């Protein structure tokens, strides 16, 4: 057992184990040996039916094994979700080889094991369990029902519980009993690279000592129809960087790894395979699907990764490239590498693993990281398969068709995504790099502006009035009580930009613009965008997919497809408002907004941005309503007091020094946060409330506060007894003062899914302006699978901002 460390921005992070399943089979070593041999596993599809497509090929996994952990039986299900299976299979390999055990509560200490509370999960996916949704729609069609989600009749189809990204993260947590921070990330093709970056910050902040990190995606009809609609698929295996390239190939699989603090791994005698030296994230702010042609945003991510590793461009001889095989992407990436590395680009090897296993979308970052790390181990640059002829638009060395021995102590991996989300991670051989990771001096994180769209409220004063009136405009829909946004979110958005957006994106842009205006800030490259959304773009997903079910792939609408990725809203904020700093989208269900606020806090504390637009947003589409009705928890006797809502709230967070330099007075201080897990699986909470109690106590400890200091707790209570009861019992045990108020804004204004913590934070800050006591307050957010995030807010006058 290891003691809880203090935050350590210079803490070195190592990788102790790897796990993978791809079209090359099960096992990280199997993947590596076949990739270094240049073996292509992209072939005609056998199990996924996509009739009518010329490009019906991919890196398909045939006859995969079932994982040991049974996530289906507790839900009364029998049909597995492949993305969940793949993640668990890869995680079993990684956990078995980690050299770090998991200690249950009350177990005697062991030098080679950590408390379950010190283990976390960071999981990335693009499509997550969407295959289960596709099957549900197909079943409805075969039964003769309309494809319209309002009439699907999926009332007891519990497979819809497997769709949200957070389910897979919570399945991983439950499978191995990991009770520390649990995060799900959905920034399209950069998802698992972002998950790794967020895991690094969790360990450096002292909230965890080890994290199970990775990503998973299955082949889906929607991905094939979508990429066909935007003319991006090739009918032959992808040929990245080659002059004759004509599109990408899709693939399936998962990659998982164990990250740990170096001192913890060494003390446990765990194997150390590689070190995470640095990472970079950025937003293009350019186009929904196409990269910036000069790779400007990607270059910023690459430079940031190298600089935070304490290295120079000449120290990076190999990059595992994004290399999709599309003409624009490969040329833009090559330009980005040249811009980031300068003269050193002429010596770098830039190869693509996607040429052999296909594009694994949200899992690409993790699986390609595994290839990069094993290349470092063997000092071998893996090849780009299928390469025919150099394209002057690319022009770098792709290690064509054969692996190459290369003296390697450092290597990098690039992942770039729809909506312009970029990531680069730099890895090092164990002990091969002596420079300490570059760390900025920690600074307070302050709130300087808030934007709101909830019900009929379009600013914080109107929201406060609605809260004080103790009523929300509601309607009923098939047994659900609903509170909708009654204001046109696109009214203030330029018409040209509005045409490209769905309603979710419009809401995020509208409230982000409000927050910037309130703070007197114009967005720039130092302003990031972090979004929390519980259910994401369900409206766009259904609008795109349903016509293809009815009429075939030719009905796929290329104008809608870009909005089907969960990070589309964040991309629209970056494009419309010019916020081109680090971007990420958190999808922790009903705790998504709280997770997003924590992630933005970490990025600012680490000096990754001067400011972050942090939005919690969700909308009520017919498809979403059908899923909520079918879950059973929200209707009838169990849900009679539950009010489901939609909305968007944006908090503009800044480093205190940046706000001070602008002469801006903060309206709040985000003093600390913590995330914990019950580790019981989907739709299961610890009835005792021990998980959320730990989140509250740990958040207070990080904020250097005590329960007795609190003047209010803004709870996650939403009228669901199985959720509200454990939280209430946990709060009772905290030891609050008699004057500490308890507020439940969701009980009054509705539960806006991923925006719940933002709603509470906006009200807490507004309460101070309306004469409320100016002590610290606690804001809670919890998913329906027992993931809990608690945040501590302080009035800026209560504790002076350091100068």
Protein Blocks (a to p, Z undefined) as FASTA:
>chain_A
ZZdddddfkbccddfbdcdddfkbgcjklmmmmmmnopafbdcdfklccehiaklgcjdd
ehiacdfbdcklmnopabdcfklmmmmmmmmmmmmmnopacddehiacdfkbccfklpcc
ddddfklmmmmmmmmmmmmmmnopafblklnopmmmmklmmmpmklmmmmmmmmnopabd
cddddehjlmmmmmmmmmmmmmmnopafbdcddddddddfklmmmmmmnopacfbdcdeh
iakbgbdcddedddddddddfklmmmnopacfbdcfbdcdddfklafkbccfklmmmmmm
mmmmmmmnopafklmmbccdfknopaklmmmmmmmmmmmnmmmlmmpccddfklmnopeh
jmmmmmmmmmmmmmmmnopacddehiabdcfklopaehghiacddddfbdcdddddehhi
acddddddehkambdcddddddddddfbdcddehjbfbfklmmmmmmnopacdddeehia
cdddfbdfklmgcfklmmmpcfklmmmmmmmmmmmmmnopacdfklccddddfklpmllm
mmmmmmmmmnojklpcfklmmmmpfklmmmmmmmmnopabdcddddehjllmmmmmmmmm
mmmmnopafbdcddddddddfklmmmmmmnommgcjllmmpccdddddddddddfklmmm
nopacfbdcfbdcdddehloghiacfklmmmmmmmmmmmmmnopafklpgbdcdfbeoia
klmmmmmmmmmmnopafklccddfklmnopehjmmmmmmmmmmmmmmmnopacbdcdddd
ddfkopacddddddfklpccdZZ
